[in-house]
Amino acid sequence: MKRCRVIGNVVSSSKHPALAGKKLLVVRHHEETGDPNPGIGLAVDGVGAGIGDDVIVSDSGAAGRSVTGIEYPPLRSVIVGIVD
């Protein structure tokens, strides 16, 4: 799991049917890791996060299965929590 900040939304004209009704968000890894160029990635929102929120992102298959309800989901990163 990693701590990230939501920096944007993804708008698409089509996506995998397993992601229908799911929000895709752009996240940036926190700088506290000491990396001068923190990574940016996409994550499916599983908790109702929004732009500016600090979130916990899981890259496990189990998180993807619980969000989509399918055994082999077409995603890797899922937002599983919002940091207060």
N, C-alpha and C positions, 0 to 999 in steps of 0.2 A: 504494500500500500504506500501511497505517496500523498503528500500534502500539496495541493495546487490552488490556484485562483482562477475562477471563471472569467474569461476576458471577451467572450463573444458567443453568438449563436451561429448555427449552420442551417442554411436554407437549401433544400434540394428539391428538384422536380420529380425525382423518383428515388426510392431506396428499397432495400430488401424488405419483403413482407413481414418478417419478424420484428422489424423496427417501426412498423406502422403505429402512429400515435405516440411514439417516443421522441423526446427532445434530444438533439445532438448539440453539445456545447464544446467550445474551444477552451482548453485549459492550459495554463502556464505553470510549470513546476516552480515551487518557491525557491528563492535565492538562498535561503538559509543553509542549503547543502554546500555552499561555497563555490558552486559552479558559476563562472562569470557569464555563461550563456545558458540560462535555464531552458529546458526543452519545452516545446509547445506540442500539444496533441489534441485529439478528439476523444470525447467520452460521452456515453449515453447517460442521461440523467435518470437516476433511480429514486431521487428524494425531493425533487422540486426546487433545485438550486437555480440561481439567477446570476446575471452579470455582477461581478464584484464580490461574490461570495467566496470565502475560503472553504475548500472542500477536501474530502478524503476520496482518493481514486484507487480502486482495486483493479488489478490486471488478472484476476483469477477467472477461470472458466466457470466456477460455481456462481460467482456474482452475475455473470452474463446469463447463465441458465435461470437464475431466480428472477431477473428483470424481464427476459423474453418468454420464459416458459418452455423453451425448446432445448433439447439435449446438447446440440452442437450449434451454439449461436454464432452469427456472423459478426461478432464484435469481440474486443478484448478489454477495453477500459470502461469501467462503470463507476459513476459517482455514487458512493454508498453512504456518505454522511456530510453534513454541513458543520463546520467548526464555528463555535460561538465566540 
